[in-house]
Amino acid sequence: MTKSVLVLPGDGIGPEIIAEATRVLDSVNTRFDLGIETSEALVGGAAIDAEGSPLPADTLARAKAADAVLLGAVGGPKWDSLEMAQRPEKGLLGLRSNLNLFANLRPALLYPQLASASTLKPEVVSGLDILIVRELTGGIYFGEPRGVHTREDGVREGFNTYRYSEPEIERIARVAFDAAMKRNRKLCSVDKANVLEVTVLWREVVERVARDYPEVELSHMYVDNAAMQLVRAPKQFDVMVTGNMFGDILSDCAAMLTGSIGMLPSASMNDSGQGMYEPIHGSAPDISGQGKANPLATILSVAMMLQYSLQSPEAAEAIRSAVGRVLDQGLRTADIAGPNDTPVTTRAMGDAVLNALKV
């Protein structure tokens, strides 16, 4: 049965890292006879330049029809002067909301070969394996009302609304509990219930859902303490679940524990199993076109796509194993290179993963 993947290279380093990821996808597609068909479309700044919209109607329609979406990155200073509603990031948010991609899975896994690349001591991060489950279509990023207005006294004022309903909280909580059941059965729910009423409700709903998962050890932590604990003793965590904004911040913090944000993939999924897969880093316009970008997070995002949306776990494991073999060989892009390493290019890292897949 044919499966369709829509590829969205996006902006900045997006096309460079997507080029390597699609080469890897093509390789396992042939090797495992997966019957995957890919096509490309525009999103973000590239779509603004070509069609005047960060999310053209054709791109959205094709994304809805695909089994999975593979995204590079969006945004850059070129478009920072545009009104908020027309910026590249609105294309990304539009995909998330229109596809109802409410569950964002962000693993923070430290490859043992990169323990020295972390800014933390190796004994603090060695063996790190955390899964952050972030609610992706609610919270302050989507809450209404929002905007900037001028008060009667002439002072401009910006405002956003942090809003969650019980059903939104319950469905992301169940995703997190289900994930915990498949791992070490520990779940930490992160909120700010001492200050924000919306997270008081969050905590109440998570505790109610916990009754259906008596095997899972549930704990709660305020977000400021969670940020500190991720740096102080990160291995205390197994699965973390939190809202949109807190998850955005904490997952980037966790990324640096692993040595580089260039190593971490992500999956954003809806109830039907359709997902959008992307590296958690941005478009890095400062190194765009220089062959310096690390494609491994995007390649590992392909592995997540094969596992979760395309039901090809054997191919997913082949990719993850290939990445491990490449790191064993000592190959490093600039972001994970040590003082005595000679960084390889984006293309060279892609070549190395392709060669490792042949083993």
C-alpha positions in Angstrom: 0.0 0.0 0.0 1.4 3.4 -1.1 2.1 5.9 1.6 2.5 9.6 0.9 5.0 12.0 2.5 4.8 15.8 1.9 8.2 17.4 2.2 8.5 21.0 3.2 12.1 22.3 3.0 11.2 25.8 4.2 13.9 28.4 4.9 17.5 29.0 5.9 19.2 25.6 6.4 15.9 23.8 5.8 16.6 22.8 2.2 20.1 21.6 3.1 19.1 19.3 6.0 16.0 18.1 4.1 18.1 17.1 1.1 20.1 14.7 3.3 17.0 13.4 5.2 15.2 12.7 1.9 18.2 10.8 0.6 18.1 8.6 3.7 14.3 8.2 3.3 14.8 7.1 -0.3 17.4 4.6 0.7 15.3 2.8 3.3 12.2 3.1 1.1 14.1 1.0 -1.5 15.8 -1.3 1.0 12.6 -2.2 2.9 10.2 -1.9 -0.1 8.0 0.6 1.9 6.1 2.0 -1.1 6.5 5.6 0.1 5.9 8.4 -2.4 7.2 11.9 -1.7 6.4 15.3 -3.1 7.5 18.9 -2.2 5.6 22.1 -1.4 6.3 25.6 -0.1 5.9 26.9 3.5 7.2 29.8 5.5 9.4 32.5 4.0 9.9 30.6 0.8 6.1 30.5 0.3 5.8 34.2 1.2 8.3 35.1 -1.5 6.7 32.8 -4.1 3.0 33.1 -3.3 2.5 35.9 -0.8 1.4 33.6 2.1 3.3 31.6 4.7 0.9 28.7 4.2 -0.5 28.6 0.7 -3.9 26.8 0.3 -2.3 24.1 -2.0 0.3 23.3 0.7 -2.3 22.9 3.4 -4.5 20.8 1.2 -1.6 18.5 0.3 -0.5 18.3 4.0 -4.0 17.2 5.0 -4.0 14.5 2.3 -0.5 13.1 3.2 0.2 10.3 5.6 3.0 12.4 7.1 4.8 15.7 6.6 8.6 16.2 6.8 9.5 19.8 7.6 12.9 21.5 7.5 12.7 24.9 9.2 10.9 28.3 8.7 11.8 31.9 9.4 14.6 34.3 9.2 15.4 38.0 9.5 14.4 38.7 5.9 10.7 38.5 7.0 10.9 40.0 10.5 9.5 43.3 9.3 6.2 41.7 8.2 3.1 42.0 10.3 2.8 39.1 12.8 0.0 37.4 10.8 2.2 37.2 7.7 5.4 36.0 9.2 6.9 32.6 8.2 6.2 31.1 11.6 2.4 31.5 11.0 2.8 28.8 8.3 4.1 26.4 10.9 1.4 27.3 13.4 -1.2 27.0 10.7 -0.1 23.5 9.9 -0.3 22.5 13.5 -3.7 23.9 14.1 -5.3 22.8 10.8 -4.0 19.3 11.1 -4.9 19.2 14.8 -1.3 18.1 15.7 -1.9 18.5 19.4 0.8 16.0 20.7 4.4 17.0 20.3 6.9 14.3 21.2 10.4 15.6 21.8 13.0 13.0 22.9 16.2 14.2 24.5 18.5 11.2 24.1 22.2 11.5 24.6 24.3 9.3 22.3 27.1 8.0 24.5 29.6 9.1 21.8 28.6 12.8 22.5 28.8 12.8 26.3 31.8 15.2 26.0 29.9 17.5 23.7 27.4 18.5 26.4 28.2 21.6 28.4 27.3 19.6 31.5 29.7 17.1 33.2 29.6 13.7 31.5 28.6 12.0 34.8 25.5 14.3 35.0 24.2 13.6 31.4 25.6 10.1 30.5 22.7 7.8 29.9 20.2 10.6 29.5 16.9 9.6 27.9 14.0 11.9 28.4 10.7 12.2 26.4 9.0 15.6 26.6 5.3 15.5 25.6 4.3 19.1 24.8 0.7 20.1 24.1 0.9 21.9 20.7 -2.4 23.5 19.6 -3.6 25.3 22.7 -2.2 27.5 25.4 -0.9 31.0 25.1 0.3 30.6 21.5 -3.3 30.1 20.2 -5.4 31.7 23.0 -7.8 34.6 22.2 -8.1 37.5 22.6 -4.6 38.6 21.6 -3.0 41.6 20.0 -1.6 45.1 20.6 -3.8 48.1 21.2 -3.5 51.7 22.4 -5.1 52.5 25.7 -7.1 55.6 26.4 -4.0 57.2 28.0 -2.1 56.7 24.7 0.1 53.9 26.0 0.4 50.8 23.7 -0.3 47.5 25.4 0.3 43.9 24.2 -1.8 41.0 25.4 -2.1 37.3 25.0 -4.5 34.7 26.6 -3.3 31.5 28.3 -6.2 29.2 27.9 -6.8 25.4 28.2 -10.0 23.3 28.3 -10.4 20.1 30.2 -10.6 18.0 27.0 -7.4 19.5 25.7 -5.6 18.7 28.9 -7.0 15.2 29.1 -6.0 14.1 25.6 -2.4 15.3 26.0 -2.2 13.7 29.4 -3.3 10.4 28.0 -0.6 10.6 25.3 2.0 11.1 28.1 0.7 8.4 30.3 0.6 5.9 27.4 4.2 6.9 26.6 5.3 6.4 30.2 3.7 2.9 30.2 6.1 1.9 27.4 9.1 3.3 29.2 10.0 3.5 32.9 6.5 4.3 34.1 7.4 7.7 35.5 5.6 10.9 34.5 6.3 14.4 35.7 3.7 17.0 34.9 5.0 20.6 34.7 2.9 23.6 35.5 2.8 26.9 37.4 -0.2 26.1 39.6 1.0 28.4 42.4 0.4 31.4 40.1 -1.7 30.6 37.0 -5.3 29.4 37.4 -5.2 27.6 34.0 -2.4 25.3 35.3 -4.4 24.7 38.5 -7.0 23.1 36.2 -4.1 21.4 34.3 -2.9 19.7 37.5 -6.5 18.7 38.5 -7.2 17.0 35.1 -3.8 15.2 35.0 -4.4 13.8 38.5 -7.8 12.6 37.4 -6.4 10.9 34.3 -3.7 9.3 36.5 -6.4 7.1 38.1 -6.6 5.2 34.9 -2.8 4.5 35.0 -2.1 3.2 38.5 1.2 1.7 37.3 2.6 5.1 36.5 4.3 7.1 39.2 3.0 10.7 38.7 4.8 13.8 40.1 4.2 17.5 39.6 6.8 20.3 39.3 6.6 24.0 38.8 8.2 25.1 35.5 10.9 27.2 37.0 12.0 24.3 39.2 11.8 21.9 36.3 14.2 24.2 34.3 16.6 24.1 37.2 16.3 20.4 37.7 16.9 19.7 34.0 20.3 21.3 34.5 21.0 20.0 38.0 19.9 16.4 37.8 18.3 15.6 34.4 18.3 11.8 34.7 15.6 12.0 37.4 13.1 12.5 34.5 11.6 9.9 32.2 8.5 11.4 30.6 7.6 15.0 31.1 4.2 16.5 30.0 3.4 20.2 29.9 1.7 23.0 28.0 2.7 24.7 24.8 4.9 27.5 26.0 6.5 25.6 28.9 7.2 22.7 26.5 8.8 25.0 23.9 11.2 26.3 26.5 12.0 23.1 28.4 12.6 21.0 25.3 15.2 23.4 24.0 16.8 23.4 27.4 16.9 19.6 27.4 18.3 19.6 23.9 21.5 21.2 25.1 22.0 18.5 27.6 22.6 16.2 24.7 25.4 18.2 23.2 23.6 20.1 20.4 20.1 21.1 19.4 21.2 19.8 16.0 20.8 16.2 17.2 17.1 16.2 18.3 14.1 15.2 16.2 10.4 15.7 17.0 7.0 14.4 16.1 3.8 16.3 16.2 0.8 14.0 15.9 -3.0 14.0 15.8 -5.6 11.5 16.9 -5.4 9.6 13.6 -1.7 9.0 13.7 -0.9 11.5 11.0 2.2 13.5 12.0 4.5 16.3 11.1 8.2 15.5 11.7 11.0 18.1 12.1 14.2 18.9 13.9 13.5 21.0 17.0 16.0 23.7 15.9 15.3 26.7 13.7 16.4 27.9 10.3 19.9 29.1 11.4 20.1 31.8 8.7 23.7 32.7 9.9 25.0 29.4 8.5 22.6 28.9 5.6 24.2 27.8 2.4 27.6 27.1 4.0 27.3 23.4 4.4 27.8 23.6 8.2 24.3 22.5 9.3 23.9 19.2 11.2 21.4 17.0 9.3 21.2 14.3 12.0 18.1 15.8 13.8 16.2 15.8 10.5 17.4 12.3 9.6 16.3 11.1 13.1 13.0 12.8 12.5 12.6 10.6 9.4 13.1 7.6 11.8 10.3 8.9 14.1 8.1 9.4 11.0 8.7 5.8 10.0 8.0 4.5 13.5 4.9 6.5 14.4 3.0 7.4 11.1 4.3 5.0 8.5 4.4 1.8 10.7 7.9 0.8 9.6 9.8 0.2 12.9 12.5 -1.9 11.2 13.4 0.9 8.9 13.3 3.4 11.8 15.7 1.3 13.8 18.0 0.9 10.8 18.3 4.7 10.6 19.0 5.2 14.3 21.6 2.4 14.2 23.3 4.0 11.2 23.5 7.4 13.0 25.1 5.6 16.0 27.7 4.0 13.7 28.5 7.3 12.1 29.1 8.8 15.5 31.3 5.8 16.4 33.4 6.7 13.4 34.1 10.1 15.0 32.4 12.1 12.3 31.1 15.5 13.6 29.5 18.5 12.2 30.6 21.9 13.7 28.0 22.0 16.4 29.1 18.7 18.0 32.8 18.9 17.1 35.4 18.9 19.9 38.5 21.0 19.9 40.5 18.2 18.2 37.8 17.3 15.6 37.7 18.5 12.0 34.1 19.3 11.3 32.5 17.6 8.3 30.0 19.2 6.0 26.2 18.7 5.9 26.6 16.6 2.7 29.4 14.5 4.1 27.4 13.6 7.2 24.5 12.6 4.9 26.9 10.5 2.8 28.2 8.8 6.0 24.7 7.9 7.2 23.9 6.5 3.8 27.0 4.4 3.8 26.3 3.2 7.3 22.8 2.0 6.2 24.5 -0.4 3.9 26.2 -2.3 6.7 
